[in-house]
Amino acid sequence: MADNGLILVTGAAGQLGAVGRTVTGLLLDRGLPVRAMVRREDDRAAALRASGAEVVVGNLLEPADVYRVVSGCRRVYFGMSVSAGYLEATVTMAAVAREVGVNALVNMSQMTVSQMSIQNTTPSPQQRQHWLSEQALAWSGLPVITIRPTIFLEGFFLPLTGPSVRDRGRIELPFGRGKTSPVSTADVARVVAAVLADPGPHLGRIYELTGPRSQDMRGVAREYSEALNREITYADIPPEDWERELKKVGLPEYLTRHLVTMAELNRAGRYDRMADGVERVTGRPAVSVREFVSLHANEFGGRGS
Ligand SMILES: NC(=O)c1ccc[n+]([C@@H]2O[C@H](COP(=O)([O-])OP(=O)(O)OC[C@H]3O[C@@H](n4cnc5c(N)ncnc54)[C@H](OP(=O)(O)O)[C@@H]3O)[C@@H](O)[C@H]2O)c1
């Protein structure tokens, strides 16, 4: 099977963590040809095209679209937004990848899957779909590399703590005293890009990815304070209040259920975990909370004088 080098990146427009968009940029920087799959033509698609990617429009829930975008590619990054059709999209991708024949399929999953089994699941429909998706990919016999990151700095902490840090100097989350080790999607994307650039040594592996420290939210708040040069405190808010706020801003029920479960698991200490996947694959240590907040200081309301 010839590998002409063209790499497919799905979910490339990027909405929250934007792993696909960052992977696209990193692969292009390495001089590798990328086909970037987006859901629609918009400014993000135009920016991908301007950066040198071949942009294709399609729906990951439409088998004919998936067949069209995978054809001609031998390496694939598969990831998409947290959504109800995740398992269907994964199985569609697996069926197409078997039909077309790929040399490497990098699957975005979640670190919670490491703690799940038939007997031990979670109330998050997304986490259940990732667990089932990993099962289906294992049965498929495809050359899969599994990426299991913990909670994202870009996709969770930035959107969900940015406004209260900006307005009140507080991180307001129902995480109790639970420890957590958030990872930057910039690091996740670096891992994915390194694997796609040279998949051979990684085939069949599972990479768990965390940040460099597991600490409770008071520790996280201290890192925010150091980065922003002003006092940021942690307020442990009641889970029901948080859920009400998520509903008020109009998040879909499916996503809300997932976020509420993430908070429950954080509170229960289930996100107190450390893994060395970032350093092992990229040779560089994972970005810390302090470095991340410093890099995004404006979005957190700027630095104190
Ligand atoms: N957030 C976290 O803390 C966390 C932690 C660990 C793992 N994860 C996993 O990371 C993944 C999300 O990664 P991310 O944050 O990088 O994603 P993202 O930025 O939300 O981007 C995903 C892209 O998928 C596209 N998409 C959605 N449905 C599609 C469809 N039916 N057909 C084609 N494209 C579609 C979206 O397009 P539009 O923008 O046009 O809608 C979006 O740009 C999920 O698997 C999630 O479970 C997340």
The ligand as a Gaussian input file, in Angstrom:
#p B3LYP/6-31G(d) Opt

LIG

0 1
 N      -12.449000      19.422000      26.594000
 C      -11.771000      18.550000      27.336000
 O      -11.458000      18.816000      28.520000
 C      -11.346000      17.212000      26.745000
 C      -10.486000      16.405000      27.485000
 C      -10.071000      15.181000      26.929000
 C      -10.514000      14.794000      25.672000
 N      -11.375000      15.608000      24.988000
 C      -11.858000      15.158000      23.662000
 O      -11.347000      16.024000      22.660000
 C      -12.248000      16.009000      21.544000
 C      -12.577000      17.407000      21.174000
 O      -11.386000      18.007000      20.710000
 P      -11.277000      19.551000      20.460000
 O      -11.616000      20.298000      21.730000
 O       -9.968000      19.796000      19.825000
 O      -12.464000      19.784000      19.420000
 P      -13.058000      21.145000      18.916000
 O      -12.068000      22.259000      19.044000
 O      -14.404000      21.290000      19.542000
 O      -13.185000      20.864000      17.348000
 C      -13.923000      19.810000      16.888000
 C      -14.374000      20.111000      15.474000
 O      -15.211000      19.031000      15.046000
 C      -16.096000      19.555000      14.085000
 N      -17.259000      18.705000      13.982000
 C      -18.227000      18.477000      14.894000
 N      -19.154000      17.642000      14.419000
 C      -18.778000      17.337000      13.141000
 C      -19.341000      16.544000      12.112000
 N      -20.481000      15.864000      12.292000
 N      -18.687000      16.469000      10.927000
 C      -17.524000      17.134000      10.731000
 N      -16.949000      17.895000      11.669000
 C      -17.578000      18.005000      12.860000
 C      -16.465000      20.946000      14.618000
 O      -16.824000      21.772000      13.543000
 P      -17.547000      23.210000      13.778000
 O      -16.572000      24.038000      14.588000
 O      -17.754000      23.733000      12.415000
 O      -18.796000      22.927000      14.538000
 C      -15.198000      21.386000      15.351000
 O      -14.478000      22.353000      14.642000
 C      -13.446000      15.193000      21.977000
 O      -13.239000      13.886000      21.530000
 C      -13.361000      15.236000      23.478000
 O      -14.017000      14.150000      24.086000
 C      -11.784000      16.820000      25.469000

